[in-house]
Amino acid sequence: MMAGEALRRTTIWEPSVYFTLGNESFHFAGHDISIRESMDTYGALIWPGAIALCQFLENNQQQMCLMDKAVLEIGAGTGLLSIVASLLGAWVTATDLPDILPNLTFNLTRNTRGRCRYSPQAVALTWGRDLERDFPHHSYRYDYVLAADVVYHHGCLEELLETMRHFCRPGSRTTLLWANKVRFQADLSFSERFQSCFSATLLLELPQQGVRIYKATASRE
Ligand SMILES: C[S@@+](CC[C@H](N)C(=O)[O-])C[C@H]1O[C@@H](n2cnc3c(N)ncnc32)[C@H](O)[C@@H]1O
């Protein structure tokens, strides 16, 4: 093959979707947001549930007013949702596995410094582990618990549910907002368990993205 022909062949294919490697940009709550991503772990990528819940919170600020509210995010990943909650005026604790915290902290800091009423904190929280020791319910009460795409291919669904129940218990007056893309049959089974554990309502379904957003409170309130 001649050099010119090889060159022509290599220029035939062109990507139709462009991705700025390592950074994703958004505009929510009146601010440009830049998120550093990486292919290293699931927690360093932005998932559709987070984007859907950010959009929902921005569009429904009267119904879900986060101003001066205490907000906990579990499985925060890159931090996009916690950043938007902070920009909407909430006092945010973003949690995830210890390994995820450096990138989470980086994204929180660069997108909220000087822009928010309260600086968000990044804290390690492994689902189901030492919850009462690290977050005793008599001292930690949140108005909202946020969870985006925390149900996917992993073996910690019981621990996830236990964590949700720890923070959203009878008498806590905590509202849990859970957004998830439905991918597998197991996701639907978890939705059924979730709905039997809490007083839950389907707030929004986005058929194109396959994402559902649920609102839940403790059953016996
Ligand atoms: C699919 S990612 C979603 C990330 C982010 N919420 C989003 O929607 O972009 C799931 C997140 O849950 C976290 N996670 C998985 N298992 C966990 C566990 N056992 N305890 C705490 N976090 C966990 C992962 O580290 C990851 O950040």
The ligand as an SDF file (V2000), in Angstrom:
LIG
                    3D

 27 29  0  0  0  0  0  0  0  0999 V2000
  -22.3220    4.4370   39.1740 C   0  0  0  0  0  0  0  0  0  0  0  0
  -21.3820    5.4770   40.2130 S   0  0  0  0  0  0  0  0  0  0  0  0
  -22.4360    6.9380   40.3160 C   0  0  0  0  0  0  0  0  0  0  0  0
  -21.6660    8.1560   40.6780 C   0  0  0  0  0  0  0  0  0  0  0  0
  -22.4750    9.4390   40.7860 C   0  0  0  0  0  0  0  0  0  0  0  0
  -23.5030    9.3420   41.7960 N   0  0  0  0  0  0  0  0  0  0  0  0
  -23.1190    9.7750   39.4500 C   0  0  0  0  0  0  0  0  0  0  0  0
  -24.3150    9.5070   39.2880 O   0  0  0  0  0  0  0  0  0  0  0  0
  -22.4110   10.2870   38.5780 O   0  0  0  0  0  0  0  0  0  0  0  0
  -21.6870    4.6890   41.8090 C   0  0  0  0  0  0  0  0  0  0  0  0
  -20.9810    5.3610   42.9670 C   0  0  0  0  0  0  0  0  0  0  0  0
  -21.2380    4.6140   44.1520 O   0  0  0  0  0  0  0  0  0  0  0  0
  -20.0280    4.4310   44.8390 C   0  0  0  0  0  0  0  0  0  0  0  0
  -20.0740    3.1610   45.5970 N   0  0  0  0  0  0  0  0  0  0  0  0
  -20.1150    1.9000   45.1200 C   0  0  0  0  0  0  0  0  0  0  0  0
  -20.1390    0.9950   46.0960 N   0  0  0  0  0  0  0  0  0  0  0  0
  -20.1010    1.7000   47.2470 C   0  0  0  0  0  0  0  0  0  0  0  0
  -20.0930    1.3180   48.6180 C   0  0  0  0  0  0  0  0  0  0  0  0
  -20.1150    0.0310   48.9880 N   0  0  0  0  0  0  0  0  0  0  0  0
  -20.0690    2.2910   49.5400 N   0  0  0  0  0  0  0  0  0  0  0  0
  -20.0400    3.5900   49.1840 C   0  0  0  0  0  0  0  0  0  0  0  0
  -20.0390    4.0230   47.8960 N   0  0  0  0  0  0  0  0  0  0  0  0
  -20.0670    3.0770   46.9390 C   0  0  0  0  0  0  0  0  0  0  0  0
  -18.9720    4.3750   43.7520 C   0  0  0  0  0  0  0  0  0  0  0  0
  -17.6750    4.6480   44.2560 O   0  0  0  0  0  0  0  0  0  0  0  0
  -19.4860    5.4070   42.7880 C   0  0  0  0  0  0  0  0  0  0  0  0
  -19.0180    6.6900   43.0840 O   0  0  0  0  0  0  0  0  0  0  0  0
  1  2  1  0
  2  3  1  0
  2 10  1  0
  3  4  1  0
  4  5  1  0
  5  6  1  0
  5  7  1  0
  7  8  2  0
  7  9  1  0
 10 11  1  0
 11 12  1  0
 11 26  1  0
 12 13  1  0
 13 14  1  0
 13 24  1  0
 14 15  1  0
 14 23  1  0
 15 16  2  0
 16 17  1  0
 17 18  1  0
 17 23  2  0
 18 19  1  0
 18 20  2  0
 20 21  1  0
 21 22  2  0
 22 23  1  0
 24 25  1  0
 24 26  1  0
 26 27  1  0
M  CHG  2   2   1   9  -1
M  END
$$$$
